[in-house]
C-alpha cells in the first residue's frame, strides 16, 4: 500500500491509529508534525489525514489546495465545523471528512471506505447551499485562487482540539501551576524534568506570558556561541517568523523557553492557537509546561483538553493559602466541569508546617510533599548553571516524591525499577483495543 501521512497535529492520536491498525491491513503510515514537510520534493504519498491543529507557517487553506493539486486524497478532521473549514471542503472537493469526536477506528474506516459528496451533504446544508452543484474545473481553479487570498485574512479560532476516547493514550502535556507567587512552579518544572530525563527524553516549555526565568536559571547563554543561536520559539510564533536553528537541548532535556533578552510578548500577541503551536514544536514524548499563574488565561483554558495532567504547586505558608482559597475553588470547578486531571503538590514542606491545619484549609489530598531544601544548594545550582536535582543532597531529598509522582502520572507507560541507581523503561505503551 502507498504511504499514508498522519498529520493530525496530535501525536497521541497518530500513535493510536497506528496501534489500532497494527493487526489489520498492512498500512504504511508516516507521522508528520509540521505543514511545510508535506510539500517537500520527493515526499511521495497518496493519502493525508490532517487537521488544522498541525503547526506550520503556510496557511491551512493554501496547504489543502496544494495537496489536492497533486491529486492527494485528503481526509480532513474538522475542529469546529465552522464556515472556514466547511468552505475548504467545498472549494477543494474534499469528501472524506471526520467530525468530533474522532477515534482511531473512524480514521481507519475513512481510509478503507472513501466517501462521496452525498456523504457530506450536511456541510452544504450548514452553508445554506444546494448539493446539486455543477462546477467545471476551470471555474473551480479560479474560485480556489480567489478564495485562497480571501482566507489569508481570516482569523482561525480553535476553541476545541481533537477529542477521542481511547485508553491507550499516555501522558503528553503536563502543566505546572503555582497557587501563589513564589510557590515554586519553575523549581518543580526543572527538577521534575531532570528526574524524568533519567527515564526518557523530556521537553521543558515555558509559557511566554510569565516572567521568563529558565533561560538564565540554567545559563543557556553559557552553552551557545552567540545569542542568535538560541531559538525563542514563542517570539517566532507570536511574530510569524521562521528560524532554522534547533531548540537548545542538554542532558536529555529540550528547552522550549523564552529569551528574556528580547521584548516581552504581549497578551494581545498570544492566544490558544499560538499556544498549540508552541506545545507541538517539540517531538519529545513528554512536555512539562511551566504555566506560572496563567492557568485561567484564554491561551490555556481554551485548550485545556490538550493537558493530560495539571499539577498545582502549593506553598504551605498559611497566609498565602488563605489569600488564594478562591483560586483553589476555581481549580476544583475546572476539574469538575472540564474533567481535567489535576494533582496537588505541597512544596517547601518542613517540620514547622501543621499538616492537619494545612489540609483543613485546602480541603484537598496532595499527591506528594516536596521537602524544604537548604537554600545553599539552590543558589549553588544557579551559580553553576545546573538544576538542583544534579546534586546528591538534593536528589536524595527529592527522589522519593519525584518517583511517586512519576509512577502516578505514567502508570500505563512506564514501570520503574532501580538498576545501577537509574530508573529505566521496562515496558512500552499498552492499550485496550476497541
C-alpha positions, -999 to 999 in steps of 0.1 A, spaced: 0 0 0 12 35 -8 24 57 21 -3 73 43 6 105 61 -8 111 96 -8 149 101 -35 153 127 -15 176 149 -18 151 178 10 126 182 -12 107 206 -39 103 180 -13 93 154 1 66 176 -34 54 185 -42 50 148 -10 31 142 -16 9 172 -52 2 163 -43 -8 127 -14 -30 137 -34 -62 135 -53 -52 104 -42 -45 69 -5 -37 61 -6 0 63 24 22 55 20 51 80 43 80 85 38 108 110 43 144 100 44 172 126 48 203 105 28 216 75 58 225 53 71 189 53 41 178 34 52 200 4 88 189 3 100 175 -31 103 137 -32 78 133 -3 56 107 -21 23 97 -5 -12 91 -17 -34 98 14 -31 125 40 -51 125 73 -49 161 85 -64 187 108 -59 225 113 -41 218 146 -10 208 126 16 236 131 33 254 103 38 287 86 18 280 54 -19 289 56 -41 258 61 -63 267 32 -33 270 9 -19 237 22 -51 218 13 -51 235 -21 -15 223 -28 -22 188 -16 -53 185 -38 -35 199 -68 -11 169 -65 -42 146 -66 -35 136 -30 -66 122 -12 -72 144 19 -90 131 49 -99 162 68 -106 163 106 -130 192 113 -123 210 145 -154 233 148 -174 227 116 -172 265 111 -176 284 79 -138 284 71 -135 247 75 -166 239 55 -156 262 27 -123 243 24 -142 210 19 -163 225 -9 -136 245 -27 -112 216 -29 -136 187 -33 -127 171 0 -153 144 6 -135 124 33 -145 144 64 -144 134 100 -163 153 128 -157 154 165 -151 132 185 -126 114 163 -114 79 172 -87 58 156 -114 34 142 -130 64 124 -98 72 106 -92 36 95 -127 34 83 -123 66 63 -91 52 47 -107 20 37 -141 35 26 -138 67 5 -168 89 8 -187 108 -19 -203 143 -20 -236 127 -9 -219 116 23 -211 152 32 -245 167 24 -245 181 60 -218 205 50 -239 220 22 -269 223 45 -249 241 71 -237 265 44 -272 270 31 -262 256 -3 -277 230 -27 -258 197 -32 -265 198 -69 -236 220 -80 -221 219 -114 -186 232 -111 -163 228 -140 -126 225 -134 -116 259 -148 -141 278 -126 -131 257 -97 -94 267 -101 -103 304 -104 -125 302 -74 -98 284 -54 -72 311 -62 -96 338 -53 -106 322 -20 -70 314 -10 -64 352 -10 -96 357 10 -87 330 35 -54 346 43 -73 374 60 -95 350 80 -85 346 116 -87 310 127 -100 302 161 -96 268 176 -116 266 208 -118 228 207 -90 204 198 -91 169 185 -110 147 210 -113 110 211 -119 82 236 -90 58 237 -75 43 268 -40 38 254 -31 75 254 -3 82 279 9 115 293 19 141 268 15 176 282 20 182 320 11 217 331 27 231 363 9 259 380 18 279 411 -11 286 435 7 318 449 36 339 438 69 321 445 53 288 453 79 271 431 64 262 397 96 268 379 117 250 405 94 220 403 93 220 365 131 219 362 136 193 389 108 170 377 121 173 342 156 163 354 141 133 373 122 122 342 152 127 320 167 97 336 138 77 321 132 93 287 136 125 267 117 154 281 108 189 269 105 219 292 81 245 278 77 280 293 45 299 289 56 332 272 33 355 294 51 346 326 83 362 337 110 342 318 134 326 343 145 293 329 169 307 303 191 323 330 184 297 357 202 270 337 226 295 320 217 288 284 239 317 272 270 298 285 263 269 262 257 287 229 283 306 208 261 336 200 227 348 213 213 344 178 220 307 180 192 304 206 157 298 192 130 317 212 101 298 196 74 318 214 87 350 198 89 333 164 53 321 167 39 354 180 55 374 152 53 347 124 90 343 120 109 312 109 142 301 125 160 271 111 181 266 143 172 237 166 159 241 201 185 241 228 189 207 245 211 194 273 212 162 293 182 147 276 161 178 281 149 201 253 142 236 263 113 254 245 117 286 267 115 323 262 146 345 256 144 371 284 167 394 264 141 401 238 109 422 242 82 408 264 54 391 244 21 409 249 -11 390 257 -25 406 225 0 386 205 -6 353 223 -37 331 220 -47 295 221 -36 289 185 -1 301 193 0 280 224 -10 249 204 19 256 181 43 260 210 32 228 226 39 208 195 72 224 184 89 195 202 86 160 191 95 148 226 71 123 242 67 143 274 63 181 277 64 197 311 50 232 308 57 259 333 24 278 333 31 300 363 -2 317 372 -16 315 336 -39 285 341 -70 306 335 -56 327 306 -76 320 274 -44 307 258 -46 277 282 -82 274 293 -95 272 257 -72 242 250 -72 226 285 -81 193 269 -46 191 255 -32 186 290 -30 151 303 -23 165 337 -21 198 356 0 199 387 -8 227 413 23 237 433 13 250 468 35 269 493 23 257 527 27 292 542 -8 297 556 -13 334 547 -6 326 511 -31 298 511 -58 319 527 -53 346 501 -58 321 474 -87 300 486 -109 315 458 -83 302 432 -85 267 447 -123 268 443 -119 278 407 -95 250 401 -118 225 417 -147 237 395 -124 234 365 -116 198 374 -153 191 378 -167 208 347 -139 202 323 -128 167 336 -92 179 339 -68 156 357 -54 178 385 -29 168 412 -17 189 441 19 191 453 30 207 486 64 224 480 88 236 507 73 212 532 90 213 566 86 205 603 71 239 610 40 231 589 9 219 608 -2 193 583 -37 190 598 -43 227 596 -29 228 561 -52 201 548 -82 215 565 -77 249 548 -71 234 514 -96 205 515 -75 185 491 -54 154 491 -19 162 479 -2 136 457 33 145 470 52 166 495 84 182 483 107 189 513 122 223 520 158 224 507 188 240 522 190 273 501 227 270 496 221 242 471 196 262 451 220 292 450 249 269 441 230 253 413 221 286 398 257 299 400 269 267 383 241 267 358 227 234 369 194 220 380 194 213 418 185 177 412 220 172 398 234 174 434 234 143 456 219 160 486 190 174 466 184 141 447 183 122 480 156 146 492 136 148 461 139 113 446 112 97 466 84 123 459 95 126 423 94 88 418 60 87 434 48 114 411 62 97 381 46 64 390 12 80 395 15 101 363 27 74 340 12 41 353 4 27 318 36 38 301 64 30 325 73 5 351 100 18 374 129 -4 385 161 8 401 191 -6 384 226 8 390 209 38 406 189 46 375 153 43 366 148 25 333 118 20 310 108 -17 311 76 -16 292 60 1 262 27 18 260 0 -9 261 -36 -3 250 -70 -16 250 -83 -21 215 -118 -12 207 
